[in-house]
């Protein structure tokens, strides 16, 4: 007779039998068959915005609406005053909208796919029993009947029924809304009817806060409780970053400016008694000239390329706007173990019988036996497979201790009975074992936590009372070992009575063990780069203060004799104002800090106006990661919960990768300014011809169609190339920019509108009038719109603007460094853009279709030499300005002034 009860109501044996599984899990063949039957263990994709809606959005943003209005006015004007070129203008503006919209959509789609591909670098992993062995597989391969192993910090990948549980607590707030962790056990639970309330179930979407357990999967994918409510509980809403807010503000500002100038020129034309439709055409031209059509695709391209460069430098960005926020980072709160250090621990020294000894001198004699047994047995390591052999897997510190102590495991009868798992608040762990027929409790943890639990001391193999002088000697030994940069743990044990519960009291102190975790290569250089870039680095660690200071000195984070070291317990009773004042200390370390206290530090820094990046790897780090501006999780050692809460994941857990990511983030903002400088520069030589035409009564030097040729064709790719520039060497030699700094600064406006733009306007008008003078045009004489001389003159004006922009794209690569300081191979897209720009110009000037569409005509080839020389002259003038700026700025800084 089949058992139709829920697995939560069944015994462990009954649950395994009903799922066709066993304590050793499934075979590979069974798992493969069930994967085909049930499908991958993943949620169905939440319905996203339809592609046609996303495409439509590219044609309905603020810039596009302005252009739609301009095109509509032009086409309407053609019906009222035919033969004025209005229909060509309208078609050209529609082409601008179409090309820009399609390119922006393609770029956003490409960036989204790139981000999705990068996320696949870190699929959720889970330990699974297959064919009687423990394997690590992607959670998507789980099937009902799989037996999995979970520990503190893991996300639960599917709905499971517990088989074993040790001090297991789970955060089920994603399903129940209850923020307090809930205990779980393996016993059958027939009392609760609701699945969410059953105490022997672990449900997908929840997370283990403490303890560990073994469970059998009974539901995967959309069949889980989480899957059934996912569409109702998940949202795609995202908060705006500073860059998104700035782009939106800039878009409205530029669009309103363009519309305002268009209305002004329309009014000026009417005031000078120009025909109504001619004035309207000029107004439309002014609007189109001032709208930076490539802004949105450039922003997306710049962020996407920076994200891909970051991934190559071992930093995975989970949210695209976080790239730019990184560039404003002013403070990094970093862990020590695994980020600053290699997380490859080795036992260096131990303290026993009143003296500190080197690890190499340890033997398995009676004096060292209990200490070594404790090191070998008190751990939460698991047996895994590597190259067909059984190996221990788990925390590097416990691996080092197990290796150090295994020589003392000379017993034939050893059985693990239970575990009191490590907890961030208790800062210790214990195991109970049956050893040669006797029950023992072995405990390890921070010395200041373990010593108060001890009332005896093991000395030369004998147990004696623990005197106050012994406690003082242990504390002095701990400090001496920590001063050498060692991580120090205390070890204690006691023999348990057969019926006594395992209690961490009345222990016998065995000794201390000091482990060395060397700094990662390159960390010292990364710290130096942060200091040069004006970024504070604050170490926030759970380690001993002396160990933290020793490592900080080794990497150059601390240089003074007496840095400020704050213990976590001091933060509990500290007022907010005290903490914020404390954070002004030039050299500051936080030691023995819990995750809750870490979040306090992060929030205090935010209240001081700092842009904070914080690292974390544990489940308890999630609040700090979420509250920071940039949460950074460890990709190798980090828990699933930490990765879910983070904005960035370090694929190599290396501190230097954080600094590289900040460098890329700074480059994004700088690149967008380069782009703006470049495209805004051409606005002036496009505007000035209208002023000359209206005020001086000369033929119009540049037609609207030719102006669109610059905006739509020749300028677009070089501008995008500037948005994809790699970080320059000096970007990390400057202090962080203020978080509220405007993208369109006065410096950008002055350089584009008051310097580069006017120079381009002068040379383009000079060439225009030179062609007219060579054609014997007389001042005040009328020229028809299709006369060869007029076509040649406007074409020369257009060519001069484009040639000047070819030079401008190189001088815009940096606002103060000379153009020749950049490698010619560092930006291949730049050369592609320049090549396309020149090719388009030649097609416009010499090809029959180009001449017909843009009203151009070929001019004297000898004029190209003059145009090229004038364009180079503009570049030399800009380089001269840079040279003066470089000479003036050191003097200004020496005089104590600020810019």
C-alpha positions in Angstrom: 0.0 0.0 0.0 1.4 3.3 -1.0 2.1 6.0 1.6 0.3 9.2 0.5 1.4 11.3 3.4 3.5 14.4 2.9 7.3 13.7 3.3 7.3 16.0 6.3 4.9 13.6 8.1 7.0 10.5 7.2 10.0 9.1 9.0 13.3 9.5 7.4 13.3 5.9 6.0 9.8 6.3 4.7 10.6 9.7 3.0 13.6 8.2 1.3 11.6 5.2 0.2 8.7 7.3 -1.2 11.2 9.3 -3.3 13.0 6.3 -4.5 16.3 7.4 -2.9 18.6 6.3 -0.1 21.1 7.8 2.4 23.7 7.6 -0.3 21.6 9.5 -2.8 20.8 8.6 -6.4 22.9 7.0 -9.0 24.0 9.0 -12.1 21.6 7.0 -14.3 18.7 7.7 -12.0 19.6 11.4 -11.8 19.9 11.6 -15.6 16.5 10.0 -16.1 14.8 12.3 -13.6 16.4 15.4 -15.1 14.7 14.6 -18.4 11.4 13.9 -16.6 11.3 16.9 -14.3 13.5 19.4 -16.1 16.3 21.6 -14.8 16.0 23.0 -11.2 15.4 26.6 -12.2 12.5 29.0 -12.1 10.8 29.9 -15.4 11.9 33.3 -16.6 9.6 36.0 -15.3 7.8 37.7 -18.1 9.9 40.7 -19.1 9.0 43.7 -21.1 8.3 42.6 -24.7 11.0 43.3 -27.2 8.7 45.5 -29.3 8.0 47.6 -26.2 11.7 48.1 -25.5 12.2 49.0 -29.2 9.3 51.4 -29.1 10.8 53.1 -26.0 13.9 54.0 -28.0 11.7 56.1 -30.3 9.7 57.8 -27.5 12.2 59.2 -25.1 12.7 62.9 -24.6 15.3 63.4 -27.3 13.3 61.4 -29.8 10.1 63.3 -29.1 11.9 66.6 -29.9 13.1 65.1 -33.2 9.6 63.7 -34.0 8.2 67.2 -33.6 11.0 68.7 -35.8 10.3 66.1 -38.6 6.6 66.6 -38.4 7.0 70.4 -38.7 9.4 70.0 -41.7 7.0 67.7 -43.6 4.1 69.9 -42.8 6.1 72.9 -44.1 6.6 71.1 -47.3 2.9 70.9 -47.9 2.6 74.7 -47.4 5.7 75.8 -49.2 6.9 73.2 -51.7 10.3 73.3 -53.2 12.1 74.6 -50.1 13.9 71.3 -49.3 11.6 70.7 -46.4 10.8 67.1 -47.3 14.5 66.2 -47.5 14.9 67.7 -44.1 12.0 65.8 -42.7 13.2 62.5 -44.2 16.7 63.2 -42.9 15.4 63.8 -39.3 13.4 60.6 -39.5 16.5 58.8 -40.6 18.3 60.2 -37.5 15.5 58.8 -35.3 15.5 55.4 -37.0 19.2 54.9 -37.0 19.7 56.2 -33.4 16.8 54.2 -32.1 17.8 50.9 -33.7 21.4 51.3 -32.6 20.4 52.1 -29.0 18.1 49.1 -28.9 20.8 46.8 -30.3 23.4 48.1 -27.9 21.1 47.7 -24.9 20.2 44.3 -26.0 23.8 43.3 -26.5 24.8 44.7 -23.1 22.0 42.8 -21.4 23.0 39.5 -23.0 26.7 40.2 -22.0 25.6 40.7 -18.4 23.5 37.5 -18.5 26.5 35.6 -19.9 28.8 36.9 -17.2 26.4 35.9 -14.4 26.6 32.3 -15.7 30.3 32.4 -14.6 28.9 31.9 -11.0 26.0 29.5 -11.0 24.9 28.4 -7.6 26.7 25.3 -6.6 25.5 22.5 -4.2 27.1 19.4 -2.6 25.2 16.3 -3.8 25.5 12.6 -3.1 25.7 10.7 -6.4 26.8 7.1 -6.7 27.7 7.1 -3.0 30.2 10.0 -3.3 29.9 13.7 -2.6 30.1 15.9 -5.7 29.7 19.6 -6.3 27.2 20.3 -9.0 25.3 23.3 -10.4 21.9 23.6 -8.5 20.1 23.4 -11.9 21.0 19.7 -12.1 19.2 18.8 -8.9 16.3 16.3 -9.2 13.8 14.9 -6.7 15.5 12.2 -4.7 18.9 13.9 -4.6 20.6 14.0 -1.2 22.3 17.3 -0.6 24.6 18.7 2.1 24.0 22.3 3.3 25.8 24.6 5.8 25.6 28.1 7.2 25.5 30.7 4.4 24.1 28.4 1.7 20.9 29.2 -0.1 18.5 26.3 -0.2 18.3 25.3 -3.9 15.1 23.2 -3.8 12.4 22.0 -1.5 14.0 19.4 0.8 13.2 17.1 3.7 15.9 17.1 6.4 17.7 13.8 7.1 20.1 15.1 9.7 20.4 18.6 11.3 23.0 20.0 13.6 22.1 23.4 15.3 20.4 24.3 12.1 18.6 27.7 11.8 17.1 29.0 8.6 16.1 32.5 7.4 12.7 32.0 5.8 11.8 35.7 5.5 11.6 35.5 1.7 8.6 33.2 2.1 7.1 34.0 5.5 8.1 37.6 6.1 9.4 36.5 9.5 12.9 38.1 10.0 14.0 35.9 13.0 15.8 32.7 12.2 13.8 29.5 12.7 15.1 26.2 14.1 14.9 23.1 11.9 15.2 19.4 12.9 15.1 16.1 11.1 12.3 14.5 13.2 8.9 13.8 11.5 6.5 16.7 11.9 2.8 15.6 11.7 1.6 18.5 13.8 1.7 21.4 11.3 -0.5 21.4 8.3 1.1 24.3 6.4 4.2 23.5 4.5 5.8 26.8 5.6 5.4 25.9 9.2 6.8 22.3 9.1 10.1 22.2 11.1 11.8 19.4 9.1 11.6 21.1 5.7 14.0 23.4 4.0 12.3 25.4 1.2 13.9 26.9 -1.9 14.6 30.6 -1.6 15.4 30.4 2.1 19.0 30.5 3.6 20.8 28.7 6.3 21.9 31.1 9.1 23.7 28.6 11.2 24.5 24.9 11.5 24.5 22.2 8.8 22.4 19.4 7.6 21.7 16.7 5.1 18.4 16.6 3.2 16.6 14.8 0.4 15.1 16.9 -2.4 11.3 16.4 -3.0 10.5 19.4 -5.3 12.5 21.4 -7.9 12.0 24.4 -10.1 8.5 25.7 -10.5 7.2 22.8 -8.4 8.7 24.4 -5.2 6.8 26.7 -2.9 9.0 29.5 -4.0 8.4 28.7 -7.7 4.6 28.8 -7.2 4.6 32.3 -5.8 7.7 33.7 -7.7 5.7 35.6 -10.2 3.8 37.4 -7.5 6.7 38.1 -5.2 9.5 39.1 -7.6 9.7 42.6 -9.1 11.9 44.0 -11.9 12.0 47.5 -10.5 15.4 49.0 -10.0 16.5 52.2 -8.2 18.2 54.8 -10.2 21.9 55.3 -9.8 23.6 58.8 -9.8 24.5 58.3 -13.5 21.0 57.5 -14.5 19.7 60.5 -12.7 22.4 62.7 -14.3 21.7 61.4 -17.8 18.0 62.1 -17.3 18.7 65.6 -16.1 21.2 66.2 -18.9 18.7 64.9 -21.5 16.0 67.3 -20.4 18.5 70.2 -20.1 19.9 69.8 -23.6 16.5 69.2 -25.1 15.0 72.3 -23.5 18.1 74.3 -24.6 17.8 73.1 -28.2 14.1 73.9 -28.2 14.7 77.3 -26.7 17.4 78.2 -29.2 15.1 77.0 -32.0 12.4 79.3 -30.9 14.8 82.2 -30.6 16.1 81.7 -34.1 12.6 81.4 -35.4 11.8 84.7 -33.8 15.0 86.3 -35.1 14.2 85.2 -38.6 10.7 86.6 -38.5 12.1 89.9 -37.0 14.5 90.2 -39.9 11.5 89.6 -42.3 12.7 86.2 -43.5 10.0 84.0 -45.1 8.0 82.2 -42.4 8.9 78.7 -43.7 12.6 79.7 -44.0 12.6 80.8 -40.4 10.9 77.6 -39.4 13.5 75.5 -41.3 16.3 77.3 -39.5 14.6 76.7 -36.1 14.3 73.0 -36.9 17.9 72.9 -37.9 19.0 74.5 -34.7 17.0 72.0 -32.6 18.4 69.0 -34.5 22.0 70.4 -34.2 21.8 70.7 -30.4 20.3 67.3 -29.7 23.2 64.7 -28.9 21.6 61.8 -30.7 24.4 59.4 -29.6 24.2 60.0 -25.9 22.0 57.1 -24.8 23.8 54.4 -26.9 27.1 55.8 -25.8 26.2 55.5 -22.1 25.1 51.9 -22.6 28.2 51.0 -24.7 30.6 52.6 -22.2 29.0 50.8 -19.2 28.8 47.5 -21.0 32.4 47.6 -22.2 33.6 48.6 -18.8 31.7 45.7 -17.3 33.4 43.2 -19.7 36.8 44.7 -19.0 36.1 44.3 -15.2 35.1 40.6 -15.8 38.5 40.1 -17.5 40.0 41.6 -14.4 38.1 39.2 -12.1 35.3 41.6 -11.0 31.7 40.6 -12.0 29.2 43.4 -12.0 25.6 42.2 -11.2 23.9 45.6 -11.9 25.1 47.7 -14.8 24.7 51.2 -13.2 27.0 50.0 -10.3 29.9 50.5 -12.7 29.8 54.2 -12.5 29.1 54.3 -8.8 32.3 52.5 -8.2 34.2 55.4 -9.7 32.9 57.7 -6.9 34.0 55.3 -4.1 35.8 57.1 -1.3 36.1 54.4 1.3 36.6 50.6 1.1 35.8 48.5 4.2 37.6 45.3 3.6 37.9 41.9 5.3 41.3 40.5 6.0 41.1 36.7 5.4 40.9 35.7 1.8 40.8 39.3 0.5 43.9 40.9 1.9 45.5 37.5 2.6 45.7 34.3 0.5 43.4 32.2 2.8 46.0 29.5 2.6 46.7 28.9 6.2 49.5 26.9 7.7 50.2 26.2 11.4 53.4 28.1 12.3 53.5 28.0 16.2 51.7 26.5 19.2 51.8 27.3 22.9 51.9 24.4 25.3 53.4 23.9 28.7 54.3 27.5 29.2 56.3 28.1 26.0 55.8 29.0 22.3 57.1 26.3 20.0 57.5 26.0 16.2 55.0 23.7 14.5 57.8 21.6 13.1 58.8 20.6 16.6 55.4 19.1 17.5 55.3 15.4 18.2 52.6 12.9 19.0 53.8 12.4 22.6 51.6 12.6 25.7 52.1 16.3 26.2 50.9 17.3 22.7 48.4 14.5 22.2 45.2 16.3 23.4 46.0 19.5 21.6 46.8 17.7 18.3 43.6 15.5 18.6 41.6 18.6 19.2 43.0 20.3 16.1 42.4 17.1 14.0 38.8 16.5 15.2 37.2 19.9 15.9 36.1 20.9 12.4 33.2 20.9 10.0 35.1 19.5 7.0 33.5 17.2 4.5 34.9 14.3 2.5 34.9 15.0 -1.2 36.4 13.6 -4.4 39.3 15.0 -6.3 40.9 13.0 -9.2 39.2 9.9 -7.9 40.5 10.1 -4.4 38.7 11.0 -1.1 39.9 14.4 0.2 38.9 16.8 2.9 37.0 19.9 1.7 36.1 23.0 3.6 37.6 26.0 5.4 41.3 26.5 4.7 42.0 27.1 8.4 40.3 23.9 9.4 42.2 22.0 6.7 45.5 23.3 8.1 44.6 22.3 11.6 43.4 18.9 10.6 46.7 18.3 8.7 48.7 19.5 11.7 46.9 17.3 14.2 46.3 14.1 12.3 49.5 12.5 13.6 47.8 12.2 17.0 44.9 10.2 15.6 46.3 6.8 16.6 43.0 5.4 17.8 41.1 2.7 16.0 37.6 3.4 17.4 36.5 7.0 16.4 32.9 8.1 15.9 31.5 11.7 15.5 28.5 12.0 17.7 27.5 15.7 17.2 28.5 19.2 16.6 27.8 22.7 18.1 28.4 24.7 15.0 30.5 27.9 14.8 28.5 31.0 15.3 29.6 34.6 14.6 28.4 35.6 18.1 29.8 32.7 20.0 33.0 32.7 18.0 33.7 29.0 18.8 32.6 25.6 17.8 32.6 22.2 19.5 32.3 18.5 18.5 31.4 15.5 20.5 33.2 12.2 19.6 33.5 8.7 20.8 37.2 8.0 21.1 38.4 4.6 22.2 35.1 3.9 24.0 34.9 7.3 25.7 32.9 10.4 25.0 34.8 13.6 24.5 33.9 17.2 23.8 36.6 19.2 21.8 36.2 22.9 21.5 38.1 25.6 19.6 37.7 29.3 19.2 38.9 32.8 20.0 41.1 32.7 23.1 39.1 35.4 24.9 36.0 33.3 24.4 37.4 29.9 25.2 39.5 30.8 28.3 36.5 31.8 30.4 34.9 28.4 29.8 38.0 26.6 31.3 38.7 25.8 34.9 41.6 23.3 34.3 44.8 23.2 32.4 46.7 20.4 30.8 50.4 20.6 31.7 52.9 18.0 30.6 50.1 15.5 30.0 48.5 16.0 33.4 45.3 18.0 34.3 45.7 20.7 37.0 43.6 23.7 38.1 43.8 26.8 35.9 45.4 29.6 38.0 45.2 33.3 37.3 48.9 33.3 36.5 48.2 30.6 33.8 45.5 32.8 32.3 47.8 35.7 32.2 50.6 33.6 30.6 48.1 32.4 27.9 47.0 36.0 27.1 50.7 37.1 26.8 51.4 34.2 24.5 48.4 35.0 22.4 49.6 38.6 22.1 53.1 37.6 21.2 51.9 35.2 18.5 49.4 37.8 17.1 52.1 40.4 17.0 53.8 38.1 14.5 50.7 38.3 12.3 49.4 34.9 13.3 45.8 34.0 13.7 45.5 32.5 17.2 43.0 29.9 18.4 42.5 28.3 21.8 41.8 24.6 22.2 40.0 23.0 25.1 38.3 19.6 25.9 36.6 17.5 28.5 35.6 13.9 29.0 31.8 13.6 29.1 29.8 11.3 31.3 27.9 8.7 29.4 24.5 10.4 30.0 25.6 14.0 30.3 24.6 16.5 27.6 27.5 18.1 25.7 28.0 21.5 27.5 30.8 24.0 26.8 31.6 24.5 30.5 34.2 23.2 32.9 36.7 22.6 30.0 40.4 21.7 30.3 42.6 24.2 28.4 45.0 22.3 26.0 46.9 25.2 24.4 47.1 27.8 21.6 47.8 27.3 17.9 48.9 30.2 15.7 48.2 30.0 11.9 49.9 32.2 9.3 47.9 33.5 6.3 50.3 35.4 4.1 49.2 38.6 2.2 48.2 38.1 -1.4 50.8 39.3 -4.0 49.9 42.7 -5.3 47.8 43.8 -2.3 50.5 46.2 -1.1 50.6 47.8 -4.5 46.8 48.0 -4.6 46.8 49.7 -1.2 49.3 52.2 -2.5 47.1 52.9 -5.5 44.1 53.5 -3.2 46.2 56.0 -1.2 47.3 57.8 -4.3 43.7 57.9 -5.5 42.4 59.4 -2.3 40.5 56.3 -1.3 40.5 55.3 2.4 40.9 51.6 3.1 39.6 50.4 6.5 40.2 46.9 7.6 37.1 45.4 9.3 38.0 41.9 10.6 36.9 39.4 13.1 40.5 38.6 13.9 42.6 39.6 16.9 43.7 43.3 16.9 47.4 42.5 17.1 47.1 40.1 14.1 45.2 42.8 12.1 47.8 45.4 12.9 50.7 43.1 11.9 49.1 42.3 8.6 48.1 45.9 8.0 51.8 46.9 8.5 53.0 44.2 6.1 50.8 45.6 3.3 51.4 49.3 4.0 47.9 50.0 5.3 49.4 51.1 8.7 52.6 53.1 8.9 52.4 55.0 12.2 53.6 53.6 15.6 50.1 53.6 17.2 47.2 53.2 14.8 43.7 53.5 16.1 42.3 50.0 16.7 38.7 49.6 17.7 37.2 46.4 19.1 33.7 45.4 18.0 32.4 45.3 21.5 33.3 49.0 21.9 30.9 49.8 19.1 27.8 48.5 20.9 27.6 51.3 23.4 29.0 54.0 21.2 26.9 57.0 20.3 26.4 57.8 16.5 28.3 61.1 16.9 31.2 59.3 18.7 31.5 56.8 15.9 31.4 59.4 13.2 34.1 61.4 15.0 36.2 58.2 15.4 36.0 57.6 11.6 38.0 60.7 11.0 41.2 59.0 12.4 43.8 58.8 9.7 44.8 55.1 10.4 41.9 53.0 11.6 41.3 49.3 12.1 38.3 47.4 13.4 39.0 44.0 15.0 36.8 41.3 16.6 33.9 42.8 14.7 30.6 40.9 14.1 28.5 41.3 11.0 26.0 43.5 12.9 28.8 45.8 14.0 30.2 45.9 10.5 26.9 47.3 9.3 27.1 50.0 11.9 30.5 51.1 10.6 29.1 51.2 7.0 26.1 53.2 7.9 28.2 55.7 9.9 30.4 56.2 6.9 27.4 56.8 4.7 26.1 59.4 7.2 29.4 61.2 6.8 28.8 61.6 3.1 31.2 58.8 2.0 30.6 56.5 -0.9 31.3 53.2 0.7 32.3 49.9 -0.9 32.3 46.9 1.5 33.4 43.3 1.2 31.8 40.3 2.7 31.5 36.5 2.4 29.2 35.2 5.1 25.4 35.1 5.4 25.7 37.7 8.3 27.5 40.1 5.9 24.3 40.6 3.9 23.0 43.6 5.8 26.4 45.4 5.4 26.5 44.5 1.7 23.0 45.8 1.1 23.4 49.0 3.0 26.7 50.0 1.3 26.7 51.9 -2.0 28.7 49.0 -3.5 28.4 45.6 -1.9 31.3 43.3 -2.9 31.0 39.5 -2.3 33.7 36.9 -2.6 33.2 34.6 -5.6 35.4 31.7 -4.3 34.7 31.7 -0.5 31.5 33.8 -0.4 28.2 32.3 0.5 25.2 32.3 -1.8 23.4 34.8 0.5 26.4 37.3 0.3 26.5 37.0 -3.5 22.8 37.7 -3.8 23.1 40.8 -1.7 26.1 42.2 -3.5 26.4 44.5 -6.5 29.8 43.1 -7.5 31.4 39.7 -7.1 35.2 39.2 -6.9 35.9 36.1 -9.0 39.3 35.7 -7.4 38.6 37.1 -3.9 41.5 39.5 -4.4 41.6 43.0 -3.0 43.5 44.3 -6.0 40.5 43.4 -8.2 38.4 45.9 -6.2 40.9 48.7 -7.0 40.9 47.6 -10.7 37.1 47.8 -10.7 37.2 51.3 -9.2 39.6 52.4 -11.9 37.2 51.2 -14.6 34.3 52.9 -12.8 36.2 56.2 -12.9 37.0 55.7 -16.5 33.2 55.5 -17.4 32.5 59.0 -16.1 35.6 60.4 -17.7 34.7 58.8 -21.0 31.2 60.2 -21.0 32.7 63.7 -20.5 35.1 63.1 -23.4 32.1 62.1 -25.6 30.2 65.2 -24.5 33.1 67.5 -25.2 33.5 66.0 -28.7 29.8 66.2 -29.8 29.1 69.6 -28.2 32.1 71.1 -30.0 30.5 70.6 -33.4 27.4 72.4 -32.3 29.1 75.8 -32.5 30.4 75.5 -36.2 26.8 74.3 -37.0 25.2 77.3 -35.2 27.5 80.1 -36.3 26.7 79.8 -40.0 23.0 80.6 -39.2 24.1 83.7 -37.2 26.3 84.8 -40.1 23.5 84.2 -42.6 20.9 86.1 -40.6 23.1 88.9 -39.3 25.4 89.5 -42.3 23.0 88.7 -45.2 25.4 86.2 -46.8 24.5 82.8 -48.4 23.9 80.1 -45.8 27.4 78.5 -45.2 26.0 75.1 -44.1 22.7 73.6 -44.9 20.6 71.7 -42.5 21.1 68.5 -44.5 24.8 68.9 -44.3 24.6 69.6 -40.6 22.7 66.3 -40.2 25.5 64.6 -42.1 27.9 65.6 -39.3 25.5 64.6 -36.4 24.1 61.4 -37.9 27.0 60.1 -39.9 30.6 61.4 -39.4 30.5 62.2 -35.7 28.7 59.1 -34.4 31.3 56.3 -34.4 34.3 58.5 -33.2 32.0 59.7 -30.3 31.2 56.1 -29.4 34.9 55.2 -29.5 35.6 57.9 -26.9 33.0 56.4 -24.7 34.9 53.1 -24.9 38.3 54.4 -23.9 40.3 52.4 -21.4 41.3 54.0 -18.1 44.3 56.3 -18.5 47.2 55.8 -16.2 46.5 59.0 -14.1 42.9 58.2 -13.3 44.0 56.7 -10.0 46.3 59.6 -9.2 43.4 61.9 -8.5 41.0 62.0 -5.5 37.5 60.6 -6.0 35.1 63.0 -7.7 32.2 64.2 -5.6 29.2 61.9 -5.8 26.9 64.8 -6.9 29.3 66.2 -9.5 27.6 67.1 -12.8 28.4 65.2 -15.9 28.0 68.4 -18.0 30.4 70.6 -16.0 31.3 74.1 -16.6 34.7 72.9 -17.8 33.2 70.7 -20.5 30.9 73.6 -21.6 33.7 76.1 -21.7 36.1 73.8 -23.6 33.5 72.9 -26.2 31.5 76.1 -26.6 34.1 78.8 -25.9 37.3 77.3 -27.2 37.2 74.3 -29.6 33.8 75.1 -31.1 34.6 78.7 -32.0 37.9 77.7 -33.6 36.2 75.1 -35.7 33.6 77.8 -36.7 36.3 80.2 -37.7 38.2 77.8 -40.0 35.0 76.4 -41.6 33.7 79.9 -42.4 37.2 80.9 -43.7 37.2 78.0 -46.1 33.6 78.8 -47.1 34.4 82.5 -48.0 37.7 81.5 -49.6 35.9 79.2 -52.1 33.4 82.0 -52.8 36.2 84.6 -53.3 38.0 82.2 -55.7 34.7 81.9 -57.6 34.6 85.8 -57.8 31.5 86.1 -55.7 30.7 89.7 -54.7 29.4 90.6 -51.3 25.7 91.0 -51.4 25.3 89.0 -54.6 22.6 86.3 -54.5 23.5 82.7 -55.0 21.0 80.0 -56.0 20.7 76.9 -53.9 21.8 74.7 -56.8 24.6 76.9 -58.3 27.9 75.0 -58.5 29.8 77.7 -56.7 27.4 77.7 -53.7 27.5 73.9 -53.6 31.3 73.8 -53.6 31.5 76.5 -50.9 29.1 74.7 -48.5 30.8 71.4 -49.2 34.2 72.9 -48.2 32.6 74.3 -45.0 31.3 70.8 -44.2 34.7 69.2 -45.0 36.5 71.7 -42.7 34.1 70.8 -39.8 34.6 67.1 -40.3 38.4 67.4 -40.7 38.5 69.5 -37.5 36.5 66.8 -35.7 38.9 64.1 -36.9 41.7 66.0 -35.1 39.3 66.8 -32.2 38.7 63.2 -31.4 42.4 62.7 -30.6 42.7 65.9 -28.5 39.5 65.0 -26.6 41.1 61.8 -25.3 42.2 63.7 -22.2 41.5 67.3 -21.0 45.1 68.0 -20.0 47.4 65.2 -21.2 48.9 65.6 -24.7 47.4 63.5 -27.5 50.7 61.8 -28.3 50.9 60.4 -24.7 48.3 57.7 -25.7 49.2 54.5 -27.5 47.8 54.4 -31.0 46.7 50.8 -30.4 44.9 51.3 -27.1 41.6 52.0 -28.8 41.0 50.2 -32.0 37.4 51.4 -32.2 38.8 55.0 -32.4 40.6 54.2 -35.6 37.6 52.4 -37.0 35.5 55.5 -36.2 38.0 57.9 -37.8 38.2 55.6 -40.9 34.4 55.5 -41.2 34.3 59.3 -40.7 36.7 60.0 -43.5 35.1 57.5 -45.8 31.6 59.0 -45.3 33.0 62.5 -45.9 34.5 61.4 -49.3 31.2 59.7 -50.2 29.2 62.8 -49.4 31.6 65.0 -51.4 32.3 62.9 -54.5 29.7 60.2 -54.9 26.6 61.1 -57.0 24.1 59.7 -54.3 25.9 61.7 -51.6 25.9 64.9 -53.7 22.2 64.5 -54.5 21.2 63.7 -50.9 23.4 66.3 -49.1 23.5 69.0 -51.9 27.3 68.9 -52.2 29.8 69.2 -55.1 33.5 68.4 -55.5 35.8 71.3 -55.0 39.5 72.0 -55.9 41.5 69.0 -54.5 44.3 71.4 -53.5 41.9 72.8 -50.9 42.2 69.6 -48.9 45.8 70.6 -47.9 44.5 73.9 -46.5 41.6 72.2 -44.7 44.0 69.6 -43.2 46.4 72.3 -42.1 43.7 74.4 -40.5 42.3 71.3 -38.7 45.8 70.5 -37.4 46.2 74.1 -36.3 43.0 73.7 -34.1 44.6 70.6 -32.6 47.9 72.4 -31.9 46.0 75.3 -30.3 44.3 72.8 -28.0 47.6 71.2 -27.2 49.0 74.6 -26.4 46.1 75.2 -23.9 46.8 71.8 -22.3 50.5 72.7 -22.0 49.7 76.0 -20.3 47.2 74.2 -18.0 49.9 71.7 -17.0 52.4 74.5 -16.2 49.8 76.6 -14.4 48.2 74.0 -12.2 51.3 73.0 -10.2 51.9 76.7 -9.4 48.2 77.1 -8.4 48.5 74.0 -6.1 51.7 75.3 -4.6 50.0 78.6 -3.8 47.3 76.6 -1.8 44.4 77.4 -4.1 41.9 74.8 -5.4 40.2 74.3 -8.7 
